[in-house]
Amino acid sequence: MRRQDLDWLRVIVFAILIFYHVGMFFVPWDFHIKNNVLYHWLVYPMWFVNQWRLPILFVISGMGTYYALQKRSGKAFVWERIKRLYIPLAFGMAFIIPPQVYIERIAKKQFAGNYFDFWLSDAFSGVYPNGNFSWHHLWFLVYLLLFSLVLTPIFLYLKNHQITQISLRIEALATKPLGLYAFIIPLFFIESFIEPFFPVTHALVGDWFTIINYLTLFLFGFLLVNLKEVFWSTVEKNRKYYLILGVINFSLLLFITHFFEDSVYRHFPEALIKVVNLWSWILALFGFASKHLNRNSNALKYSNEAVYPFYILHQTVMIIVAYYLIDLNWSLGLKSGIMIISTFGFTWLIYELLIRRWRFIRPLFGLKNQNRLNTAT
């Protein structure tokens, strides 16, 4: 049975992504273009969100894979993944991402000319950042497709063998309030022994920490949702404890990074705190969503379909808007407000007037064609 709380969480986390990418324009972290004034204090809320926003998306994706495989064969599932992930990726790299690269190049005075000159002559020359061909924020689709293809044999085995020694042990752990924290063990080893040697690049090749870490979380999602009500009952009942542990561990993370120099003595405690922190917030979010969001509505039906096109389009819209605000001496509140409203507004107009209503465009954004379109009231 489909769980509406998972759909709501997916919509909410992708909405947070828009706010996060707007924030990237204002913080002193590397991004495609930057505001004329950077705000160092904004790093803290950004860092908080950054601890769990991508991990929970991959866990949710693993859970969604479980449901998708219940009504499909392995071959049908792989073909469906290719259609829903590869086609939007290819289309996005050809038409959605180039405007972002163009804005970056003209902002940094690395190209002179109009967009059509850029697209025809330079958009596909070389690989970003040295060249211009890139998947930018669509890296998520690349990794999700890879994980789906690699793990399909394991998922099919688990689908056909519902009761195994592993599933019984996981179920026994899940019945205990802190039993689900056993899942942090592999995350701790990945954080401790792989992360220091493979910086996050989202370039796929050589991005071993990102691949192994998120593939593990993707697999966790499948395993956890396979527990059915055992998992949901546990996280709902213990959601407040997970929230408290999340607050404590994020506070510890701030403390250890501010008062201890980076060294081997700090590395392992920090790695443990990081994985306990991210897992606590993930469990807490699942628990609160199970308690308060497991209900359907027309708003959810509309948002659940719109979220994929919003994800594909939002950063391009945002960067175009941001380019015209760079040198204006306006406040953070005014600039960020304009960017947030414009990004949601223009993306919604494109989705509602173009993508949602045209059968030949829908598959380019990962949407199925339907005889009747649902309308939100």
C-alpha positions as CSV (number, residue, x, y, z in Angstrom):
1,M,0.0,0.0,0.0
2,R,1.4,3.4,-1.0
3,R,2.3,5.6,1.9
4,Q,1.3,9.3,1.6
5,D,3.8,10.3,4.2
6,L,6.6,9.3,2.0
7,D,5.1,11.3,-0.9
8,W,4.8,14.3,1.4
9,L,8.4,14.0,2.7
10,R,9.7,13.7,-0.9
11,V,7.8,16.9,-1.9
12,I,8.9,18.8,1.3
13,V,12.6,17.8,0.9
14,F,12.7,18.9,-2.7
15,A,11.0,22.1,-1.8
16,I,13.8,22.6,0.8
17,L,16.3,22.0,-2.0
18,I,15.1,25.2,-3.7
19,F,15.6,27.2,-0.5
20,Y,19.0,25.5,-0.1
21,H,20.1,26.4,-3.6
22,V,19.0,30.0,-3.1
23,G,21.1,30.0,0.0
24,M,24.1,28.8,-2.0
25,F,24.1,32.2,-3.8
26,F,24.8,34.0,-0.5
27,V,27.2,31.8,1.5
28,P,31.0,31.5,1.1
29,W,30.8,28.0,-0.4
30,D,31.7,27.2,-4.0
31,F,28.7,27.8,-6.4
32,H,28.2,28.8,-10.0
33,I,27.6,32.5,-9.3
34,K,27.8,34.4,-6.1
35,N,26.1,37.5,-4.6
36,N,28.1,40.7,-4.2
37,V,27.8,40.3,-0.4
38,L,28.3,36.9,1.3
39,Y,26.8,36.1,4.7
40,H,29.0,33.8,6.9
41,W,26.3,33.3,9.5
42,L,24.0,31.7,6.9
43,V,26.5,28.7,6.8
44,Y,25.0,27.3,10.0
45,P,21.4,26.7,8.9
46,M,22.7,25.6,5.5
47,W,25.1,23.1,7.2
48,F,22.3,21.8,9.4
49,V,20.1,21.0,6.4
50,N,23.0,19.7,4.4
51,Q,23.6,16.9,7.0
52,W,20.4,15.0,6.1
53,R,18.7,16.4,3.0
54,L,20.5,14.2,0.5
55,P,20.7,11.1,2.7
56,I,16.9,11.1,3.3
57,L,16.2,11.5,-0.4
58,F,18.2,8.4,-1.2
59,V,16.5,6.5,1.6
60,I,13.1,7.6,0.3
61,S,14.2,6.6,-3.3
62,G,15.1,3.1,-2.0
63,M,11.7,2.9,-0.4
64,G,10.0,3.9,-3.6
65,T,12.0,1.2,-5.4
66,Y,10.4,-1.4,-3.1
67,Y,6.9,-0.3,-4.1
68,A,7.8,0.0,-7.8
69,L,9.1,-3.6,-7.8
70,Q,6.0,-5.1,-6.2
71,K,4.1,-4.7,-9.5
72,R,6.9,-5.1,-12.0
73,S,9.3,-7.7,-13.2
74,G,13.0,-7.0,-13.1
75,K,13.2,-6.1,-16.8
76,A,10.1,-3.9,-16.6
77,F,11.6,-2.1,-13.6
78,V,14.9,-1.5,-15.4
79,W,13.2,-0.2,-18.5
80,E,11.0,2.1,-16.3
81,R,14.0,3.5,-14.5
82,I,15.8,4.2,-17.9
83,K,12.7,6.0,-19.2
84,R,12.1,8.1,-16.0
85,L,15.8,8.9,-15.2
86,Y,17.9,8.7,-18.4
87,I,15.5,10.5,-20.8
88,P,15.1,13.6,-18.4
89,L,18.9,13.5,-17.8
90,A,19.7,13.6,-21.5
91,F,17.2,16.2,-22.2
92,G,18.3,18.3,-19.2
93,M,21.9,18.2,-20.2
94,A,21.1,19.3,-23.7
95,F,18.6,22.1,-22.9
96,I,18.1,22.8,-19.1
97,I,21.7,22.9,-17.9
98,P,23.4,25.0,-20.7
99,P,21.6,28.2,-19.6
100,Q,23.2,27.8,-16.1
101,V,26.7,27.4,-17.6
102,Y,26.1,30.3,-20.0
103,I,25.1,32.6,-17.0
104,E,28.3,31.5,-15.1
105,R,30.5,32.1,-18.1
106,I,29.2,35.6,-18.8
107,A,29.2,36.5,-15.1
108,K,32.8,35.5,-14.9
109,K,33.6,37.2,-18.3
110,Q,34.6,33.9,-19.8
111,F,32.3,34.2,-22.8
112,A,31.0,37.2,-24.8
113,G,28.0,36.7,-26.9
114,N,24.3,35.8,-26.8
115,Y,23.0,32.5,-25.5
116,F,22.3,31.0,-28.9
117,D,25.9,31.6,-30.0
118,F,27.0,29.9,-26.8
119,W,24.7,26.9,-27.2
120,L,25.7,26.3,-30.8
121,S,29.4,26.8,-30.4
122,D,30.5,26.2,-26.8
123,A,27.8,24.5,-24.7
124,F,29.0,21.0,-25.4
125,S,32.7,21.6,-25.7
126,G,34.8,20.0,-23.0
127,V,33.7,18.7,-19.6
128,Y,32.8,21.1,-16.8
129,P,34.4,22.9,-15.0
130,N,37.2,23.2,-17.6
131,G,34.6,22.9,-20.4
132,N,30.9,23.5,-20.5
133,F,29.2,20.1,-20.8
134,S,27.7,19.1,-17.5
135,W,24.9,17.6,-15.6
136,H,25.1,20.1,-12.7
137,H,22.3,19.5,-10.2
138,L,21.0,16.6,-12.3
139,W,23.8,14.4,-10.9
140,F,21.2,13.0,-8.6
141,L,19.5,11.3,-11.6
142,V,22.9,9.8,-12.7
143,Y,23.5,8.2,-9.3
144,L,19.9,7.1,-8.8
145,L,20.0,5.3,-12.2
146,L,23.3,3.7,-11.3
147,F,22.1,2.5,-8.0
148,S,18.8,1.2,-9.4
149,L,20.7,-0.9,-12.1
150,V,23.4,-2.2,-9.7
151,L,21.0,-3.2,-6.9
152,T,18.2,-4.7,-9.0
153,P,19.4,-8.3,-8.6
154,I,19.6,-7.9,-4.8
155,F,16.2,-6.3,-4.7
156,L,14.7,-9.1,-6.8
157,Y,16.2,-11.7,-4.5
158,L,14.8,-9.9,-1.4
159,K,11.4,-9.6,-3.2
160,N,11.3,-13.3,-3.8
161,H,12.6,-14.3,-0.4
162,Q,10.6,-12.2,2.0
163,I,11.8,-14.2,5.1
164,T,15.6,-14.6,5.4
165,Q,17.9,-14.6,8.4
166,I,18.9,-11.0,7.5
167,S,15.3,-9.8,7.4
168,L,14.5,-11.5,10.7
169,R,17.4,-9.9,12.4
170,I,16.6,-6.5,11.0
171,E,13.0,-6.9,12.1
172,A,14.2,-7.8,15.6
173,L,16.4,-4.7,15.7
174,A,13.5,-2.5,14.5
175,T,11.3,-3.4,17.4
176,K,13.7,-1.8,19.8
177,P,13.8,2.0,20.3
178,L,17.5,2.3,19.5
179,G,17.7,-0.8,17.4
180,L,17.6,1.1,14.1
181,Y,20.9,2.8,15.1
182,A,22.6,-0.4,14.0
183,F,22.3,1.0,10.5
184,I,24.9,3.7,11.4
185,I,27.7,1.0,11.7
186,P,28.4,0.8,7.9
187,L,27.8,4.6,7.6
188,F,30.5,5.2,10.3
189,F,33.1,3.1,8.5
190,I,32.3,4.8,5.2
191,E,32.6,8.2,6.8
192,S,35.8,7.3,8.7
193,F,37.8,5.4,6.0
194,I,36.5,6.5,2.6
195,E,35.4,10.1,2.9
196,P,38.9,11.5,3.8
197,F,40.4,10.0,0.5
198,F,37.6,10.8,-2.0
199,P,36.2,14.4,-1.8
200,V,32.6,14.8,-3.1
201,T,32.6,15.8,-6.8
202,H,29.3,14.5,-8.2
203,A,31.4,13.7,-11.3
204,L,30.7,9.9,-11.0
205,V,34.2,8.9,-12.0
206,G,36.3,8.6,-8.9
207,D,33.5,9.9,-6.6
208,W,33.8,6.8,-4.4
209,F,32.6,8.3,-1.1
210,T,29.4,9.7,-2.7
211,I,28.7,6.5,-4.6
212,I,29.3,4.1,-1.7
213,N,27.6,6.3,0.9
214,Y,24.4,7.0,-1.0
215,L,24.2,3.5,-2.5
216,T,24.2,2.2,1.1
217,L,21.4,4.6,2.1
218,F,19.4,3.7,-1.0
219,L,19.7,0.0,0.1
220,F,18.7,0.9,3.6
221,G,15.5,2.5,2.3
222,F,14.6,-0.8,0.6
223,L,15.4,-2.9,3.6
224,L,13.5,-0.6,6.1
225,V,10.3,-0.3,4.1
226,N,10.3,-4.0,3.7
227,L,9.7,-4.2,7.4
228,K,6.3,-2.6,6.8
229,E,4.4,-1.6,10.0
230,V,7.2,-2.7,12.3
231,F,9.4,0.1,11.0
232,W,6.7,2.8,10.9
233,S,5.4,1.9,14.4
234,T,8.9,2.1,15.8
235,V,9.8,5.5,14.3
236,E,6.4,7.0,15.1
237,K,6.6,5.9,18.7
238,N,10.2,7.1,19.2
239,R,10.1,10.2,17.0
240,K,10.7,12.6,19.9
241,Y,13.7,10.6,21.2
242,Y,15.2,10.7,17.7
243,L,14.6,14.4,17.5
244,I,16.4,15.0,20.8
245,L,19.3,12.9,19.7
246,G,19.4,14.9,16.5
247,V,19.6,18.2,18.4
248,I,22.2,16.9,20.7
249,N,24.4,15.5,18.0
250,F,24.2,18.5,15.8
251,S,25.2,20.7,18.8
252,L,28.1,18.3,19.4
253,L,29.1,18.6,15.7
254,L,29.2,22.4,16.0
255,F,31.2,22.2,19.2
256,I,33.8,19.8,18.0
257,T,34.4,21.6,14.7
258,H,34.8,25.0,16.4
259,F,36.9,24.0,19.4
260,F,39.2,21.2,18.1
261,E,41.6,21.4,15.2
262,D,41.3,18.9,12.4
263,S,43.4,15.9,13.2
264,V,43.2,12.1,13.5
265,Y,42.1,12.5,17.1
266,R,39.1,14.6,16.0
267,H,38.3,12.6,12.9
268,F,36.8,9.4,14.3
269,P,34.6,11.1,17.0
270,E,33.4,13.6,14.4
271,A,32.6,10.8,12.0
272,L,30.5,9.0,14.6
273,I,28.7,12.2,15.6
274,K,28.0,13.0,11.9
275,V,26.4,9.6,11.2
276,V,24.4,9.5,14.4
277,N,23.2,13.1,13.6
278,L,22.1,12.4,10.1
279,W,20.4,9.1,11.0
280,S,18.6,10.7,14.0
281,W,17.1,13.4,11.8
282,I,16.1,10.9,9.1
283,L,14.3,8.6,11.7
284,A,12.7,11.7,13.4
285,L,11.4,13.0,10.0
286,F,10.0,9.5,9.2
287,G,8.4,9.3,12.6
288,F,6.7,12.8,12.5
289,A,5.6,12.2,8.9
290,S,4.1,8.9,9.8
291,K,2.2,10.6,12.7
292,H,1.0,13.7,10.9
293,L,1.3,13.3,7.1
294,N,0.1,9.9,6.1
295,R,-3.1,11.1,4.4
296,N,-4.0,11.9,0.9
297,S,-5.3,15.1,-0.6
298,N,-5.6,16.8,-4.0
299,A,-2.7,19.1,-3.0
300,L,-0.5,16.0,-2.6
301,K,-1.6,14.4,-5.9
302,Y,-0.7,17.7,-7.7
303,S,2.6,18.2,-5.9
304,N,3.7,14.6,-6.1
305,E,3.6,14.9,-9.9
306,A,5.0,18.4,-10.1
307,V,8.0,17.7,-7.9
308,Y,10.1,16.0,-10.6
309,P,9.8,18.8,-13.2
310,F,10.3,21.3,-10.4
311,Y,13.6,19.6,-9.5
312,I,14.8,19.6,-13.1
313,L,13.9,23.2,-13.8
314,H,14.4,25.1,-10.5
315,Q,18.1,25.7,-10.5
316,T,18.2,27.1,-14.1
317,V,15.3,29.5,-13.3
318,M,17.0,30.5,-10.0
319,I,20.4,31.2,-11.6
320,I,18.9,33.3,-14.3
321,V,17.0,35.4,-11.7
322,A,20.1,35.6,-9.5
323,Y,22.3,36.9,-12.3
324,Y,20.2,40.1,-12.5
325,L,20.5,40.6,-8.7
326,I,24.2,40.1,-8.2
327,D,25.4,43.8,-8.2
328,L,22.3,45.3,-6.6
329,N,22.9,46.7,-3.1
330,W,19.8,45.2,-1.7
331,S,19.4,43.3,1.6
332,L,19.6,39.5,1.9
333,G,15.9,39.4,2.7
334,L,14.8,41.3,-0.4
335,K,17.1,39.4,-2.8
336,S,16.4,36.0,-1.4
337,G,12.7,36.7,-1.3
338,I,12.7,37.7,-5.0
339,M,14.7,34.6,-5.9
340,I,12.4,32.2,-3.9
341,I,9.2,33.6,-5.2
342,S,10.5,33.9,-8.8
343,T,11.9,30.4,-8.8
344,F,8.7,28.8,-7.5
345,G,6.5,31.1,-9.6
346,F,8.3,30.8,-13.0
347,T,8.9,27.0,-12.5
348,W,5.2,26.5,-11.7
349,L,4.1,28.5,-14.8
350,I,6.4,26.4,-17.0
351,Y,5.1,23.2,-15.4
352,E,1.4,24.1,-15.5
353,L,1.2,25.7,-18.9
354,L,3.7,23.6,-20.8
355,I,5.0,20.4,-19.2
356,R,1.8,19.1,-17.5
357,R,-0.5,19.6,-20.5
358,W,1.6,18.4,-23.5
359,R,1.9,14.6,-23.9
360,F,5.1,14.8,-26.0
361,I,6.8,17.0,-23.3
362,R,5.8,15.0,-20.2
363,P,8.3,12.1,-20.7
364,L,11.1,14.6,-21.1
365,F,10.5,15.5,-17.5
366,G,10.0,12.0,-16.2
367,L,6.2,12.1,-16.2
368,K,3.9,9.4,-17.4
369,N,1.3,10.2,-20.1
370,Q,-2.2,10.0,-18.8
371,N,-5.6,10.1,-20.5
372,R,-6.8,12.5,-17.8
373,L,-4.9,15.0,-15.9
374,N,-5.6,15.4,-12.2
375,T,-6.5,18.9,-11.1
376,A,-5.9,20.3,-7.7
377,T,-8.7,22.2,-5.9
